[in-house]
Amino acid sequence: MAQVETQKKEGGFRLLPAPSKYENGVVKFGDREIKIGGPLPKLAENEKLIRVTHSLCPVCYRLLPAAIFEKDEKMYIRKVCPEHGEFEDLYYGDVGMYYKFDYWEYEGKGPKVPYVDLKSPCPFNCGLCPMHHQHSALVNLVITNRCDQACWYCFFYAEKAGYVFEPTLEQIKFMVDQLKRQEITLVIQITGGEPTLREDLVQIVKLLRESGVKHIQLNTWGGTFARLYMEDPDKAIKYAMQLREAGVNTVYMSFDGTNRRTNPKNHWEIPYTLEVFRRAGMTSVVLVPTVIKTTNDNDLGNIIRFAAENIDVVRAINFQPVSLTGMMKRNMRSRFRITIPEIIKDIEDQTDGEITRDSWYPIGTSVVFSRLIEALTGKEQFEMANHPSCGAGTYVFVEWREGKPHFIPLSKFIDLEGLLEYFKEKAEELKEGGNKYWVGLKILYNIRKFIDKEKGPKDFDVYKMLYNIIVNHNYEALGEWHYRTLFLGTMHFMDLYNYDIQRVMRCDIHYVTPDGRVIPFCTYNVLNDLYRDKILKEYQIPLDEWVKLHGENSIGDQVKYKRVVSDLEKGEIYKNTYKHFI
């Protein structure tokens, strides 16, 4: 197995060489030279500076100072490249929501050990380098670039790349061992390409579990399960059960909308895929809509209703505002650009005001709970100290009235602001030497002050659940919680137009690579020619060699999924799944 030679030790671990070097005002990254610096952008009289950061020129990657400023109740980012001119883009669609989220900003602990030597400024020194502020929370493990789809907007499949990338089991084991150096709870998402094209997928899942991975997600568009079901339902169910029994905890599945127009990718297959999961006991599915303005942003409320109708298997929805890749003029970007606040407002409008914008909090608020538990137990806790602009989430209870789902956000019956402030206060009290036993009792006694049972779900006692978990260590109520609620999240991955170095340094969604590095999502995929493509090509299998080893049926048109719409639409499963949406 190819591994990069190491150069020096830090903290008892060998550092990998930095991928680039900074010399005389220029970053040398392979055979490419990237310049540093440019003018600070000027603001107009009606524009208010919020903060200064660094960003990149979308044309040449030049590292530039950037201004994030307020205009017309929204936030924009502007930078000026001396060679390619000014670039401006929407950064955040509601300045009030930004300030609310910014209040809950926390500085991350950073990884316990860096992986690479420090030779260049961020983002040309990934990863993880000593500048990074956050340990890994979710790690993407790419196991193939083969795919049975050929989406027009995707470049990440073998035929377009010109080679196959499929790490061996030995390389996968090495990558997991690299992650263990952080000494955190390991959460890995198996991704691709389409992971179900690997015949040894079950074996890979077992390997991850045996290597100490606590939570395993499978990222898929779901078509394999539907195709198998149409061929032989028992075969499809057996395959899903094998994956579940091997260790898959969650299926992370594309789902862009509830009709043919908003979800041309897998609209027809989803009903059969969910049926397979239902019958196989795979009851933790996350629906993942890529949200594009003017394309599917009018279908967000229906996506939530769809999840509620399938709450026996669907646990969450993660809305992802589209990342605009490639060179694109500003008016075209404005047509498709959507940010987290617009998604949250659309959801409020499309759920008849039930899921309000005030229901949402930045991911960083989870640090409040992590640090309270750390103070109570004395044990270091897993943290997600993301930048406030990276993501947000909320939990909603689902209640059925007259055959229709209705949604009760936690904020409707819990004073979340007050509870979070209270938890912060108790964590500080413990940090200053407070008695853990008495502080714990005070917390249990006072929690009920923040809960309004009259406004909450009529048949579920949140305080009783918390009491049973904290005092009796009885987790049955927590299980009921998960099956009565939907987690709604949104995570905005960046592109070259809205790139913010401060966000990159706080990223906790990473990729692990065969050379031993751990690379933040928004450098791996946005600077794809410097990171993703360069790494995968280094570990490639040429197409002709792949065909010799695995046969012509293992790649190209032979593996592409061929949909027969009429067969899928005439099925009762399809009709029942979409009866309220078509």
MOURPE-V699575 format. One record per run of one state. SS is the DSSP state (A for helix, B for strand, O for the rest). FROM is the first residue (numbers start at 1). TO is the last residue. If there is no record, write none. Layout:
SS;FROM;TO + SS;FROM;TO
This chain:
O;1;5 + B;6;10 + O;11;12 + B;13;16 + O;17;20 + B;21;23 + O;24;25 + B;26;29 + O;30;31 + B;32;36 + O;37;47 + B;48;56 + O;57;62 + B;63;71 + O;72;73 + B;74;81 + O;82;84 + B;85;92 + O;93;94 + A;95;102 + O;103;115 + B;116;116 + O;117;126 + B;127;127 + O;128;137 + B;138;142 + O;143;157 + A;158;161 + O;162;162 + B;163;164 + O;165;168 + A;169;180 + O;181;186 + B;187;191 + O;192;194 + A;195;197 + O;198;200 + A;201;210 + O;211;214 + B;215;220 + O;221;222 + A;223;231 + O;232;232 + A;233;246 + O;247;249 + B;250;254 + O;255;266 + A;267;280 + O;281;284 + B;285;288 + O;289;289 + B;290;291 + O;292;299 + A;300;309 + O;310;313 + B;314;321 + O;322;329 + A;330;336 + O;337;339 + A;340;350 + O;351;356 + A;357;359 + O;360;360 + B;361;362 + A;363;377 + O;378;390 + B;391;401 + O;402;403 + B;404;409 + A;410;413 + B;414;414 + O;415;415 + A;416;431 + O;432;435 + A;436;450 + B;451;451 + O;452;452 + A;453;455 + O;456;461 + A;462;470 + O;471;475 + A;476;484 + B;485;491 + O;492;500 + A;501;504 + O;505;508 + B;509;512 + O;513;517 + B;518;520 + A;521;524 + O;525;531 + A;532;538 + O;539;540 + B;541;542 + A;543;550 + O;551;551 + A;552;554 + O;555;555 + A;556;559 + O;560;564 + A;565;569 + O;570;571 + A;572;577 + O;578;582
